[in-house]
Amino acid sequence: MNPPAQTLPAFGDVLAAAARIVPFASVTPVLRSRTLDTLIGAEVHWKAEHLQRGGAFKFRGACNAVWSLTDEQAARGVVTHSSGNHGAALALAARSRGIACHVVVPEGAVLSKLVAIEAYGATLHHCAATIAAREAACAAVQRDTGAVLVHPYTDPRVIAGQGTAALELLNQCDGALDAVIVPVGGGGLASGTALALRAMAPQSMLFLAEPAGAAETAASLAAGHRVVDFTPDTICDGLRGTLGEPNFALLQAHAPQVLVVDDAATIDAMRLLWTRLKQVVEPSSATVLAALLQHRQRLQGLRVGAILSGGNVDLAAAATWFASRA
Amino acid sequence: MNPPAQTLPAFGDVLAAAARIVPFASVTPVLRSRTLDTLIGAEVHWKAEHLQRGGAFKFRGACNAVWSLTDEQAARGVVTHSSGNHGAALALAARSRGIACHVVVPEGAVLSKLVAIEAYGATLHHCAATIAAREAACAAVQRDTGAVLVHPYTDPRVIAGQGTAALELLNQCDGALDAVIVPVGGGGLASGTALALRAMAPQSMLFLAEPAGAAETAASLAAGHRVVDFTPDTICDGLRGTLGEPNFALLQAHAPQVLVVDDAATIDAMRLLWTRLKQVVEPSSATVLAALLQHRQRLQGLRVGAILSGGNVDLAAAATWFASRA
């Protein structure tokens, strides 16, 4: 019922996704800041995906997956096992089509995120906090309901959907960007961006910002094979996933440069994005500014597109992070 | 040298200001949020003046004042006695014309704001924290340098400049707004908005959001004369000023409805603007959402323009306010 996991999406799928999601997704604005430009020494165009529906770019991929289903598939609903932004995005997307959404959530998931997912109309299925328990719970839901699994980042429909953010950004900037930078976790946004960039702006460099505490993409691209044996240790909850197989394959073909940043630099960058760009973004998004500041000497005078991936952050947690660096 | 304080600006002055500041001021975006619309029961168009240069609408008025000067006046510089957003805005505006800016700052002013004003190139003049000391210091600077005084909200050039925010908002919304709401302190933004609204959208209602701890505009409009005997007690540092004379005259002519909100409601509204609209706004801006939520029953189904006035807020102070309401 699902396409095979190894089917790699192509640029045509990104274009098809863009057409498919246009009635539902927001065209997010591109923001500018003279102060940040001066600090970085480059002209940075901030794609505000934290203003996307559900507060993250994830709605693009989830929406494309949901609206790619046949009526017969859709009638049985969708299921996923993300208790973060993808879970909320899939719930919202399912609601836009009026179909059921099941989200398997491990013990210990953040309560506020579960409340949001339920508020969007999804059914929660609780399970133990192991990968095996999660997969078993997902399989049980699929067996019981016939729901279609929508993986947070390996699903080709999701990758194609995430690619629409860069597509939109390039159109908003007349395609003339010297470089594009996005955060990388499981690689859905990164590989989708690679697809859009290769077709629309092949001269543009692709940079990926990755937290030092989950830098398996840097390790994988350096080793030439996926490094999956690591334990994430970062405040960037959106970037703890393991780089997926199709994501790795697409990124290998594009040869992006991975810029690794530590959480302290990410917190400082997040403070700058809050106080200078006046945008509430989550740590995952702030890795991008941390990377730009750290590598400013190679960016001088360039025109850079930067995707702010999401803005779902607990204000009390953020206050603690800021205080730790004051 | 200055126009008499009682000269009331007219709509033509707002149009002239818009033309004058266009090379320098940002056209700020208008943001939307389905969640906030649902909470309020209205279609709200959020004019993002916290994304204006200097982080507040104040740049519009300061820029109009600075670029209204003759070359001879300009050569002697400008002076003001605001240590808040107007001081920073005037410093930025003066820099855009390459002229001197003097800012008289009372003892006890917030250090971070003084640092910002100095970073924009202004000269600080310290004085005691009384009105008399401030006026004396301003007069001394004028006497010594010939600098032109640009009052934060009674100056007609400032009022006309602030009116350009509503002008821009109405154009961005095709003029079709049932109501517009802005915060009111000294009344520069409020009276400028009244001018724009009366000319461009006379059918639109004008609402003013005012903190309960500095509600002299509500009192003044109710009494039919300026009430100036009050001691402000509110976290909304941008709204502690006393309604000015020309501001009162312009507002009386428009008969706006003042919606008074307490600081607790403002803090809760600020949290919603941070977490739902993902915008870092200061308490003054949040009074607008607090007022809309408090008076939602009279706004049902309306199309409302709301001006987010500024985003200059200390993150640690904000964390304390949020924690006080958790």
Interface residues (C-beta under 8 A of the other chain):
Chain A: P29 L31 R34 H50 L51 R53 G55 R271 W274 T275 K278 Q279 V280 V281 G311 L315 A316 A319 F322 A323 A326
Chain B: P29 L31 R34 H50 L51 R53 G55 R271 W274 T275 K278 Q279 V280 V281 G311 L315 A316 A319 F322 A323 A326
